[in-house]
Amino acid sequence: MCYFRMMKKIAIVDDNLVNRKTIRRNIDTQFEIVFEAVNGREFLEKMKKIPEEKSPQLVLMDVDMPVMNGIEAIAIGTLKYPNLKFLVLTIFDDDEKIFEAIQAGASGYLLKEEDSKFLCEAINNAIEYNGVPMSPAIARKTLEWVKATPRPDNTIKPAADEAVLSEREIEILRLIAKGLDYKKIAERLFISPLTVRTHTSKIYYKLHVNSKAQAIQIAHKLKWI
C-alpha cells in the first residue's frame, strides 16, 4: 500500500498485460494512471495526442519490448518532453541495459521484484525531489561502474569531419530511431543486414557513442530526425 495522498499523473509502458495490471493494482490508489502503452512507439504516439494538462509527470518504462524498446523511447522522450521523468521498471539487472538506460536519460532504475511501497516511494522521490531512485542491487552495480570508469581525456578532439554523417548514414539512423532492426532496415533500403551493421558502426564511431539511445539523442539535438 502506498502512503502518498497527492494524485500524481503516471503512464505505464509494458508489453505484458499481466505486468501492466500488477503495476496498476500496486499504485492506482495513490497515483492517477493517465494511459498505458505496449511499446515505446505507442507511448510516443499517445504523448503527441494527450492534452498538456493531462500529460503524465512520470513514466514507468519496461526495457525489453517489441517495435521500440524502452531505452530508445527514453532517449527520444527525454528530448521531446524534458520535464517528464522516466523510471525503468524491469526484470533485467544486467550491466549493459542499466547503463544504456542511464545514458538515455532515465531518472531511476527499479526491478519489478520490489514491493509496492518501495515503488511508490521511488515515484514520489523522482517527481517531488528530482531524485534518482534505484533498487539496491542496481545502485551497487552503478557505483561499481562509476568507480571503474576512467575520466575522459578532454584534450583529445575529434576531427571536424568525423561528426558529419553521410546521407545514407542519416537515413539509417532515422530508421533506427523508428525502431527497425538491421534486417528490416536492410529490406527497406535493398541492402544486406551486414551493410546496415557496418554503417551503424560508422555512425557510432563518428558520433563518439556506443549505443542506439545515445545516437538517437544526438540525431534529435542536431535535427537530423
URHUQUI-V226323 format. One record per backbone hydrogen bond with DSSP energy under -0.5 kcal/mol. NH is the residue of the N-H (numbers start at 1). CO is the residue of the C=O. E is the energy in kcal/mol with one decimal. If there is no record, write none. Layout:
BEGIN
<<NH	CO	E> <NH	CO	E>>
END
This chain:
BEGIN
<<8	6	-1.4> <8	30	-0.6> <10	32	-3.3> <11	58	-2.0> <12	35	-1.9> <13	60	-2.8> <14	12	-0.5> <14	37	-2.3> <17	15	-0.6> <20	16	-2.2> <21	17	-2.4> <22	18	-2.2> <23	19	-2.7> <24	20	-2.6> <25	21	-2.5> <26	22	-1.8> <27	23	-1.4> <28	24	-2.9> <30	27	-1.9> <31	27	-2.0> <32	8	-2.3> <33	31	-0.6> <34	10	-2.5> <34	32	-0.9> <35	10	-0.7> <37	12	-2.2> <40	68	-2.7> <43	39	-2.0> <44	40	-2.2> <45	41	-2.2> <46	42	-2.5> <47	43	-2.0> <48	44	-1.5> <49	45	-1.0> <50	46	-1.7> <54	51	-1.6> <55	51	-0.5> <55	52	-1.2> <57	9	-2.6> <58	9	-1.3> <59	85	-2.5> <60	11	-3.0> <61	59	-0.8> <61	87	-2.9> <62	13	-2.4> <62	60	-0.5> <65	63	-1.1> <68	66	-2.7> <70	63	-2.4> <73	69	-1.9> <74	70	-2.4> <75	71	-2.2> <76	72	-1.9> <77	73	-3.0> <78	74	-2.7> <79	75	-0.5> <79	76	-0.6> <80	76	-2.3> <81	77	-2.8> <84	81	-2.1> <85	57	-2.1> <87	59	-3.1> <88	86	-0.5> <88	108	-2.3> <89	61	-2.5> <90	110	-2.2> <98	94	-1.9> <99	95	-2.6> <100	96	-2.2> <101	97	-2.1> <102	98	-2.0> <103	99	-2.5> <104	100	-2.0> <105	101	-1.0> <105	102	-0.7> <106	101	-2.4> <107	86	-3.2> <108	86	-0.8> <109	133	-1.5> <110	88	-3.3> <112	90	-2.0> <114	111	-1.8> <119	115	-2.1> <120	116	-2.6> <121	117	-2.3> <122	118	-2.2> <123	119	-2.3> <124	120	-2.4> <125	121	-2.5> <126	122	-2.4> <127	123	-2.2> <128	124	-2.9> <129	124	-0.5> <129	125	-1.6> <130	126	-0.6> <131	125	-2.1> <135	109	-1.9> <138	135	-0.6> <139	135	-2.5> <140	136	-2.1> <141	137	-1.7> <142	138	-2.6> <143	139	-2.4> <144	140	-2.3> <145	141	-2.2> <146	142	-2.5> <147	143	-2.2> <148	144	-1.8> <149	145	-1.3> <154	152	-1.1> <156	153	-1.6> <157	155	-0.7> <162	159	-1.5> <163	159	-0.5> <163	160	-0.5> <164	161	-1.0> <165	163	-0.6> <170	166	-2.4> <171	167	-2.2> <172	168	-2.3> <173	169	-2.5> <174	170	-2.3> <175	171	-1.6> <176	172	-2.3> <177	173	-2.2> <178	174	-0.8> <179	176	-1.9> <180	175	-1.9> <185	181	-2.5> <186	182	-2.4> <187	183	-2.1> <188	184	-2.2> <189	185	-2.3> <190	186	-1.0> <191	186	-2.1> <196	192	-1.9> <197	193	-2.5> <198	194	-2.2> <199	195	-2.5> <200	196	-2.5> <201	197	-2.2> <202	198	-1.9> <203	199	-2.3> <204	200	-2.5> <205	201	-2.2> <206	202	-2.8> <207	203	-2.3> <208	204	-0.9> <209	204	-2.2> <215	211	-1.9> <216	212	-2.7> <217	213	-2.0> <218	214	-2.1> <219	215	-2.3> <220	216	-2.1> <221	217	-2.3> <222	218	-2.4> <223	220	-1.2> <224	219	-2.9> <225	219	-1.0>>
END
